[in-house]
């Protein structure tokens, strides 16, 4: 459900995600900060609260489109599209997946190596211009 320019209200799935994420996070001896930060960032971008709504581009400006990325070298679409979600079920499904995989990987690898892997994975998939 959207309000205003692009701000959204929860239909009930986000509170369930929050409860699940907090319970998973709290029961861990070692708290994975990168995973928690990625969950929070994705949720904030989806909800677009207060001043973020004016700063963040709309989903139409960042949806993943290889043609526009290559033709116009629009790398904003490449990097930001991963943080945008069409609707609440899309966000919740992706965040539950990130929660499960992120906790496992960050706990086994360590936060420094995990964030390096996330950054490398994102940067290694940058499309190169065709000459």
Secondary structure, 3 states (H helix, E strand, C coil): CEECCCEECCCCHHHHHHHHHHHHHHCCCCCCHHHHHHHHHHHHHHHCCHHHHHHCCCHHHHCCCHHHHHHHCCHHHHHHHHHCCCCHHHHHHHHHHHHHHHHHHHHHHCHHHHHHHHHHHHHHCCCCCCC
